[in-house]
Amino acid sequence: MEKEASRCGDSENDKPPDTDIDSSDCLNESNIEKTSAATTTVAKSLPKNSIATVEQLSNFVNFDSTARKALSEIVKKYHMLITPYYFSLIKDPNDENDPIRKQCVPSLEELFDNPEEKIDPLDEEGTSVTNILVHRYPDRVLLIVTSRCFMYCRHCTRKRLWQENNVEPTLAEIQTSLDYVRKNEAIREIIVSGGDPLTLNQERLDWILEEASNIPHIQVIRIGTRAPVVFPERITRSLCKILGKYNKLWINVQFNHPAEITQEATEACRRIQKLGIPMSNQSVLLKGINDTPQIMKELCQKLQAIRVRPYYIFQCDEVVGASHFRTSVFKGIEVMEKLRGHTSGMCVPTFVIDGPQGKGKIPVGPQYMISMSPAKVTLRNYNNEVIEYHNPYSE
Ligand code: SF4
């Protein structure tokens, strides 16, 4: 099939919204059938013609028989699913170094066993208080509402959710997790994640957002999704009607390379922004994809231009099958050194290492303080100029 022609469409009656969509027209919408949320978990608007097998992939990418056999083993171990839209962003499907291809097409390097790598590198299971609720920090929780994604990123930290025996959370399990939040008033934020929550049946998503919003001490609900990046058509009129109802909502996305910021992705973000929902981006530092200051600067500047705040750059976690993506920590520091001061502070995310075994996010970056005494601090700026700064007297 022709790549361009294969871009996924949406169902006839659920087209992306017009540019003049007015979310206020849905505020009184009361025709959501809540009971249907219990019976089905998958959204109607899923990509058509996604690439899910090595055979399908072989229609576009040349593999010899040995590679094909190895890839079949990899796909059995770690799912593959590539949306036609995302695949169409690959310039040359036979170029193994293409930054888009690297994120979605399995590589033989995934079979490399590295003893440091784990199926659950952040010990999310060990810090869970229910089977789907991770409570690691005092004031926020992570609610894993699905294990499905529109596309399975090869560097994903949550490969444990891809295992065959993994079943989708039931409504009762989600309710139990929300009950835990209801009883813990120190929790002010729920991160709704997965998998990709936008793969959910919309009634179920609506129900989760409504239940979470109705908890008085919850101030922020954050959805983590890659839909605008890998399946921008998912940001439909009917989805926007649901999202627009909740004024506690933030959306976090994961753009990793400037080539992902297309017209389609920009439009998808704009539809979300028109609902008044703030957007931030969490990139993963990936070897051969975005691990140079130039690429990361271009990405962050493009994100700012589409009003998506660059929030984090993550060091790639020690997850199974991803050692070929992991860079030295020094590389991340070098990237940060070339960002801070060299472009607007609004374009500068925080580089973090997510501590193994659930130790939490630790910011890492260049050192700008050379020395410190009660009388003065000695600093350097982004141009390596040394500055003495008078330290005001304090008790
Ligand atoms: S969208 Fe997120 S959860 Fe899904 S495969 Fe990609 S990184 Fe993992």
Boltz pocket constraint, residues with backbone or C-beta under 6 A from the ligand:
constraints:
  - pocket:
      binder: B
      contacts: [[A, 148], [A, 149], [A, 150], [A, 151], [A, 152], [A, 153], [A, 155], [A, 156], [A, 157], [A, 158], [A, 194], [A, 195], [A, 196], [A, 225], [A, 226]]
      max_distance: 6.0
